[in-house]
Structure formats: structure tokens, C-alpha cells
Amino acid sequence: MSSTTINKINKLINDIEMDHFGSSTDWLGTTGINACVGFIILLNNNEHIFIEHRSDIYFPSELNLDNVRLCFKNIAKHVSRILPESSIT
């Protein structure tokens, strides 16, 4: 792949920034994952990609089942907000 092609692809990729989420049917990515968590969910038989990029400051120092459940509920709300008719596959 030529550097021109790579530069074009990089400009097309929707970069989900820290503490944001988004969805796409094409290219989707996130940069800078370090002391944070990125969730990737494939929807509608892989037709849509959902990414949520979260800072570690929003996570409690001690994870337990209740904290993780609340985190996944919040992610499900974000998926529903962007793609209300979607199904997780």
C-alpha cells in the first residue's frame, strides 16, 4: 500500500476520542488507548461498528460485579442512542 493510500485511509477513519463513543459502517478507530478502556461492539451482523473510549478516571479503584454491570448498562444506553434498531451480534 502506498503512503498516499495510507494517508487517504487515515483521513477517512473516524477517530473516537477519549470519553466519547461513536458508530460507523466504514472505518472506525480510536487512538491513544493507554490507561483507559476501549469497548468495541459489532452490531447488525457486522454492518455497524460501535466504539466507546473511556478514561480510567471514570472507573472505581476497585471493580466488582455491580460496577461492571453499571458500566455495561451505560454502554448499552449509548448504543441505543446511536442505533436504536440495532442488535448486538
N, C-alpha and C positions, 0 to 999 in steps of 0.2 A: 504494500500500500504506500503510495507516495505521501510526502509530507503535506502536499496541498489537499489531498483527500482526507488525511487525518485532521488537518485544521478545519475543514468544512464540517466533518463529523463532530468535532469538539464544539463548534458554534451551534450545532443543532441539538446537542444534548441539553435537556432541561436539568440544571443543577439544583437539587433540593438543598437549600441552605440549612444551617443549624437551627433547630427548633421550628422547622416548617415541615409541611407534608405536601405531596402532590401526586398526580396520576397522569399517565400518558399511554398512547397506543404505539408510540415510536420509541425514541431513545429517552432514557431517564437515568439519572445517576445522582450521586452525592459525593462531595469531596470533603476531605478533612476529618474523616472518622478517626478519632483517636481516643480520647477519654469520654466517649459518648456511645450511643447505640443507634444503629440504623435498622429499621424494620422494612423488609421487602415482602410484599404480598402480591401474588398473581391472582387476577380476577377474570371471570368470564372466559374460562378455558384459555387462559394466557393471552387474551386480547388486550387487557389493560394491565399495567404495572402500577403499583402504589408503593411509594417510599415515604417513610417518616424518619426524620433525622433528629434525634433528641439529645440534648446536652445531659451530662451526668448530674448536673445540679438539680434536676427535677426528680432524681431517684433518691429514695431514702438511703441512709447509710447501711441499714440492714434490710435486705429483701426477704419477704415472706410471701406466702400464698395470697394473702389479701392484697398486698401491694402490687404483685404481678397481675392479679385479676383486675384490679382497678386500671392498671396501665393498658391491658388489652381491651378493656371496655372503652377507654378513651380513644384508642386507635380505631376500634370498630365504629365509633361515632364519626371520626374523621373520614373514614372510608365511605360511610353512609352519606355524609355531607357532599362529597365529591361525586360519587357514583351510586345514587340511591337504589338503582335497579340491579346492582351487581351481585355476583355470588363468588365466594372465595373458592378457588379450585386448587 
